[in-house]
Amino acid sequence: MNRTSYTDLSQIVVNNNIYNKKVFCSRCSKLFSIGIITILFSVSLYSQKVTKIDLVSANTLEFDKSLGDDVKQLIGNVILKHENTYLYCDSAYLYSETNSVKAFSNVHITSTSVNIYGDYLVYDGNTKISEMHNNVKMIDGAMTLRTEHLNYNTKTNIGNYTTGGKITDAENKLTSIIGYYYADTKQFFFKDSVVLINPRYTMHSDTLMYNTNSEISYFYGPTTIISKENFIYCENGWYDTRNDIAQFNKHAYFQNNDQKLSGDSLYYSRNTGFGKAFDNITVTDTVRDIILKGNYAEYYEKIGKTIMTDKAVLIQVIEDDSLFLHADTLKAFFDSTHTGKFMFAYHHARFYKSDLQGVADSIFYSFKDSVISMYMSPILWTKENQLSSDTILIRMKHKQIDCMELYSSAFIISQDDTAKYNQIKGKMITGYFINNDLRKIKVKGNGETLYFVRDDGKKLIGINKAESENMLIYVADRDIKTISFSIKPEATLYPESDLSPADILLKGFRWEDQVRPNNKEDIFK
């Protein structure tokens, strides 16, 4: 092999005496030609603003013509410089003509704030693209990337891998098949099988962008976030991992052991326990068979409060006959175990169930004792009965009405026939139900009744009007069967012809059938 070796480059000295005049003259024309070509080549490189790779130091420099005339073989403590980029390695080939380097063993390249390590490097000084192979490690501040093959452009400060990589910082570990790193903005872009592991949760995503300075993740595809407390899914959104604040969009939902929240957009702060949801919201409580729907919601985890507005609806799932309740605002309160305590529905509250309907300005529900309280002009309908008063309390048992209490100006009306109504009124009325059928009525204070008495063939016998301080009324097959009076009872059975239309209506009579919800869509009227 024809090889020339120079050992200890720091001792190289050019000895001009080895040239004599004859040799110089014989080669003068050739050197002139080479000089012209060199000048032209330099001008071309200058016009392209290409900078040559400089050799800073090496223990040994060798020329091996089998590798090419322009190839320098560098061995031991090699240091190369290209503009603001430094390259360190155990050995290297420096290609002057192509302005490139191949570096081997303990390779270290540094550019701006980035340090890249590996076993083998190909660097192109013209394009400023480096290809690092095997046991690759890139460090930028607190972030470390590990992969087997990394491309890095020292001009744009952009790196990428396509064979799998792992990124770690103070708290997070992230892996993906494909990754791009923008060093100037500290931004990562990940694609394919992305997994982010944090001490508090694990995130899986199809496409993810992550900023190492802000520690904010942006996801652009099917994404799941799993923690001990809950499970989150979305297809678009962002997560501030430092401050535990997130927003989830597109088919987003949030689920814990017994509740699920879905909506077009969900916002949640884990530290403050505050969340918001927007558009097409559904909250499902599988333990209590309750569904909440609306277009805007706020969630206060630490005090156990949820507010739902904008077409807010509560659905109490009861086999094939669910109850639907709507109000301007629904507000629910929960304890530390997420168990419901009570709920408010206000204003313009309306609800529908096939055998029970109601309207009021405000409704209060206690989950603990299953009591529904209706305030401000409440009206309730149970099959053919209309019940009204200043305040109505409904006591539920096994998701059915057990009893009902009407306070102040209590009035019960049921239609007997066209323009004929059976009526009961008093200061306070208590109704007792079996299978949601009104069976017994207690009247306390200023009791009055008016009902149409018929025989078994439903032929009208007369109109009974009665007054008593207290009454006990029994109902069967939707007809009043017996009335027990106490304290100065007065009762009279009138022929129908003896009473005028005004006489067959008790004072305060209001038949409100026009505001009665007849189906679940009517609750929005």
ABEGO torsion letter per residue (X at the ends): XBBBBBBGAAABBBBAAABBAAAAAAAAAAAAAAAAAAAAAAAAAAAAGBBBBBBABBABBBBBAAAEAABBBBBEGBBBBBEABBBBBABBBBBAAAGBBBBBEGBBBBBEABBBBBABBBBBAAAGBBBBBEGBBBBBEABBBBBABBBBBAAAGBBBBAAEBBBBBAABBBBBABBBBBAAAGBBBBBEGBBBBBAABBBBBABBBBBAAAGBBBBBEBBBBBBAABBBBBABEBBBAAAGBBBBBEGBBBBBAABBBBBABBBBBAAAGBBBBBEGBBBBBAAAGBBBBEABBBBBAAAGBBBBBGGBBBBBBBEABBBBBBBABBBBBBBAAGBBABBBBOBGBBBBBAABBBBBABBBBBAAAGBBBBBGGBBBBBEABBBBBABBBBBBBGGBBABBBBBEGBBBBBBABBGBBBBBBEABBBBBBBGGBBABBBBBEGBBBBBBBBBAAGBBAEBBBBBBABBBBBBBGGBBABBBBBGGBBBBBBBAAABBAAAABBBGBBBAAAABBABAAAAAX
